[in-house]
């Protein structure tokens, strides 16, 4: 590989979108492979070698505003360096086992951006940037999976791709500060891609690319997939733009329960009143439908968490730390025991009657805990009995609140 530099003068002849998928039509690809199964397409872009060289990619990686990384693999140990890089860095790299990755090359090179036209049969609004990697023999980023669908175009040289199982957030990862590498990898398929070949990998499928020889250039076209959590948070931000900050929660006669710690259904209904457009009503329905249980529960939790956030949390501190044995001895006294709330702490609870057995959500100092109704009520009112904390989880909850300083009890 030469030093950083080089222009982008080569011409590139694009195939038509129809020939891009070879013998597979776009509807067949979407129905049988998209977000389902990996697919290798041979020779679909035979002129792709004219798209990019290693020198040209290195030239971008030397720019101040480029997002670039160099990943080196030695004895199955990966190191990651972030750019931009000086020209001299490339001269110091080993002969094997490294790869250069540059994000958003489509923002630098028009003919790379033009590749996106081949994917017009898929939602354009989901397209992410185009990343390009240059690797010498044995180079790669290690076994991993992505949360987005990706097409891997071999622009020059060769790269072996190993395809593994489906992964998710529970899949074990290696303890690496910079890379999300799989701890275990089982190869189910193995393919060698040469110039012009294309591999589609669905979101969540484990894969591992290893350069087979030098000058291996792979172009990655990804389709972003925002998490449901981010979508919900984004939607909540949009909804929050409607009400004025001066519009506040207010009680009704029904929301003021005889139990001053209880957030009852009427209180949740008052919170829902701030969102007049939220319901399960479908287009064409003539009758209003009540909001979903999930929305009501989420609003109840928000009400409980925010209303119990202490004004001075730094004041809440336990006078002493209790052990599980000490707590068990205290409970062994039997009868009703009195506990005291820290003067800066705040308590509330809500009874969830969904399911066979009602349970409670306890809110203490801006935190939510799920427990039994009798323990939640007892903790709020400062009166508990040993039978309220028979389960180890209930004792763990009580012990954590004691050691956090939210409640205190008198030792024997």
N, C-alpha and C positions, 0 to 999 in steps of 0.2 A: 504494500500500500504506500502511495506517495504522501507528500505533505498536504496540508489543508489547501484547497484551491480547486480550480477547474471550473469550466462553464457547463452549460446545459444546451449544447448545440445539436445533439443527435436528433434526427427525425424519428418519429414513432408512428407506425401504421396500426390504427386500432381496428379490431374486428367488430362486427356488428353485435348488438346485444343478443341476437338470436344465436349466433355461432359461439358466443361467449360461454354458454352452458353446454356446448356440444350437442349431443343427441337428446338432452333433457330439456323439455320446455319449462318456462318459468312457472306455470301452474303446477306441473308435476313436482318440480323442486320444492315449491312451497308446501305442497300437500304431503310429500313423502319424506323430505329431509330437513326443511327449515325448522330449527329449534327441536329437532328430534335425533337425527343421526349424522355422523360425519360422512363426508363424500369427497372422493378424489376425482378431479377432472383433469385429464391428460391433454397437454398441448393446446389448451384453449386460448392462450396468448403467446404464440411462438416468438413474437418480436419484442417481448418484454425485456430482453437483454439491453435494448437501447434506452431504457428508462433511466438508469442510474448506475454510476460506478462507485467503487469504494472511495476513490479520491474525492468525488463530488459530495458524497455523504459526509466524509471527514471535514470537508470545507464548511458545511452547514454546522457541524458539531463544534467548530471553532468560533462561531458567532456568539456574541455576548447574550443575545436574546433567544438562543436555541435551548431546547430541553433535550439533553443528551446524557447517555450513560455508557460506561464501559463495564461489562461484566466478565469476570475472569473465573474459569473453573480449573481447580487443581485438586486432584484426588477427591473429587466429589465435594469439594469445599468451594463455595462461591463468594466472591467479593464484588462489591458494586461501588463504582466511582461516579459522581455526578459532574457534568460539564457546566459551562463551556470548557473546552480543552485547548491547551497550547499545542502548536504544531509539533513540538518536541516530544509530546506524550506518546504519539503514535510510533515514533522511532524506538521507544523504550519497551514496547510491548513484546511479549514472548512470541515464539514462532507458532504456537498452537494454543487452543483452549480459551480464546477470548472472542467477544462480540461487541460491536458498537451499535447502540440503538438510538435513533433520533425520532422524536415525536413530531407530529404535525408537519411532515415534509410537504404535504399538499399546500401548505401556506407559503412555501418557499419556491416550489417548482410547478408551473402551470400544467405541464404534461402529466405530473403525478396527480394533480387535482382532477384532471380529465378522466382518470380511471374511474371516478365515482359514477360516470355516466353509464358504465356497464351494470350498475346496480339499481337502475331506475325501476326495476320490477319489484323492489322492496321499498318500505317507507323511507323517503328521503330524510324526514325529520329525525330518524333514529341514527343516521350516519354520524360516526365520530370522526376523529382525525385519521390520517394514514401514517402509520409508523413503519420505518424501514430499518432493518438490521443487516449489518455486514459482519460476517463471521469467518474466521480462519478454521482450519481443520480441528474438529473437536469442540468448537465454540458453541455456546447456547446459553439460555437463561435458566436452565434447569427444569425439573418437573413442576408444573403448576396448573392452575385452572383460572378461567376468567369468568366474570359475571356478565359478559356480553358475548354475542355471536361474532365470529371472526373468520374472514377469508384470508388465507395465506398463499400469496402468489410467489412462486420461485422465479425471480428475475434473472438470476445467473447462478452458475455453479450448481451444487446439489446439497440437499439437506434431508436427513432422515427424520421422520416424524413418528413418534410412538404415541398411540392413543390409549388412554386408560378409561377408568370408570367415571361415572357421574359423581360430582363432588358438591358439597354445600358448606354452609358456615360451620357445621360440626366436624368436617373432615380435618384430621390432625395435620398440623403444619410444623415445619422445622422452626427452631428458635433462631431466626435470622433478623437482624435489625432493619434490613432494607428490602428484602425480597420475600414474597409469599410463596415459599417452596413447600411442596408436599413432603410429608415425612415418609410416606410409603407410596410406591407407584407400581401398579401391576399393568404390564403391557398387554392389551387386548388386540391391537392392530399395529402393524408396522408398515410404513410406506416411505419410499425414497422419491422425493420430488426433484425433477430436473427443470431446466429453463422452460418456461411456458406452462408448467403444471400448476394446478390450483387445488388447495385443500380447504374444505369448509369444516369448521369445528363449532358445534353448538355451544351455547352458554352452559357452563358447569362441567363440561367434559375435560378430564385431565389430559394434558398433552405435553410433549417434550421434544423439542427440536434440537438436533445435533448436526452441525455442519459436516458434510462428507467431502473433505477436501477444502482448499482455500477458495477465496473469492465467492463465498456463498452469500447471496443477497436475497432476503425475503421481504416482501411488501405485505404488511398487515392492514387490512381494511376492517375496522371494527364497527359494530352497531351498538351504541350505548343503550343501557337499560337502567333507568333510575330505580332505586329501591322503593318499595312501597312506603317505607318509613319516611323517606325524603319527599315523596309525593304527598303524603298526608300532612307533613309539616308545611310544605309549600302551600297546600290548599288552605290550611288553617291560617297561614299568614295573609292570604288573599281575603279570607272571610273576616279576619281581624281588622282589615282596613275600613270596614263598613261602620261599625259602632264608634261613636265619639268616646274619647277617654273619660269624659265627664259622665257617661252613661254607666251606672254602677248597679251591682246586684242589690235588690231590696227584698225584704221579707214580706210575706203575706201572713194572714192569720193562721193558715194551714201549715206554713213552713216553720212556724214557731212551735216546736214539739214540746211535750211535757218533759222529755229528757233533754236537758240543755246541751248535751254532747252529741246528740243524734242528728245526722244529716238525713232528713227523711225525703220521701218521693216528691213532696211538694216543693222542697228546696231545689231539687234537681230540675223540676219543671220551671221554676223561676229562672234558672241558669239557661234553660233551653229557649226561654222567651227572647234572649238576646240574638238568637239565630232564627228569625221568622221564616226563612226560606228552606230550612233543613227539614226534610221529611223523606218518606219512602214513596212519595207520589210519583207515578210514572206518567209520561206524556199521554194525554188523552183521558186520564182519570178525572172524574168529576168530584170525587170526595177526597178530602185531606186524610192522609194516613199518618199515624204517629211516628216519630223518629225511631230509628233502629235501637235495639237493646245495646249494641256496641257503642253508639253515640251517647246514649244516656249514661252508660257506665263510665265512658271516658270523661264526660262533663262532671260526673259525681267525683271521680278521682281528682280532677283538676280543682274542683271546689274544695275538697278535703285537704289536698296538698298545699294549695296556696293560702287557705285560711288558717292553717296551722304553722306556717313558716314563722319562726320566732323573730322578733325585731332585733334582739341582741343574742344571736346564737353563740357568740364567744363567751357569754356568761354561763352557759350550760356546761357544767363540769362535775363529775362524780367526786364526792368527798373521799371515797375509797373504792377499790376494785374488789369485786366479789368473785369467788370461785363457784363452780357448779356444786361442789360439796357443801360449801357454806349456805348456798341457796336451798339445797335439799334439806339441810338441818333446820333452817328457818321454817320451811314449809311443813316439816314434820311436827311442828308445834300444834298443827290442826286448828280448826275453827276459822273464823273470819279474821283476816289480817289487814291492817291498815298500811297503805303506802301513800307517800306524799309526792306531788308533782313539784318539779323545780319551778321556782317562781317565774322563770323566763320561758318555760315550756308551754306548749299549746297542744290540746288533745281534741280529737273528734272521731266518730266512727259512723259507718253506714252498714246497714243490714242488706245483704244480697240474698233474695229469696229464690233466685233461679236455681234449678236443680232439685235433687231429692232432699238434700239437707241444707238448710239456710246456714250461711257463714257471714262473717263480718270483715270489712276492710277498716283497719285501724289507722288513723293518721296521727302521727306524733312528730312535731317539729319539722314539718315539711316532708316526711317520709311516709310511705304507705306499706302496711303489713297486712297479710291475710291470716285470719285466725278464727277462733270460735266466737259466737255472739256473746257468750257469758264472760269470756276473758276480756274481750274488747270493752264491754260495758263495765266490767270490774276495774280495769285499768283506768278508764276515764273517770270513774267515780271514786277511785282510791280505796276500793274494798275488794279483796280477792280471797278466795278460799283455796285450800290445797287441791281440791278436786277440779278446780278451774285450770290447773296446770299439770294434768296427769301425763299428757303427751310430751315427749322430749322436745318437739318443736315449740310447744308452748313455753316450756321452761327456758329454752334457748332465747325466745323472744323476750321474756321477762328479764333474763340475765343481761341481754344486750342493752335493754332500756335502762337497767340499773347502772351498768358500767359506762353508759353514755352520759349519765347524769340526769336524764329526763325524769326518772322517778327515784325515790330513795326509800329504804326500809330500815327499820331499827334492828340491828343484830341482837342475838340473845345475850 
